């Protein structure tokens, strides 16, 4: 099975989650707005709907849309 091209990594101890697309670091997102903005800047269309598509985005460590370590 092919992994998703966009990965939202586990939350850092200080908050936020590293975001990578196709192996390149896009930044440290602290909320959905940050994530969508990173994807738009990377030239990915339909970023708002893309973040809930498991074929495009893999959320690691904790559930999707959770931005702080539990």
Helices and strands as residue ranges (DSSP letters): E 6-11, E 17-21, E 24-29, H 32-41, H 47-50, E 57-59
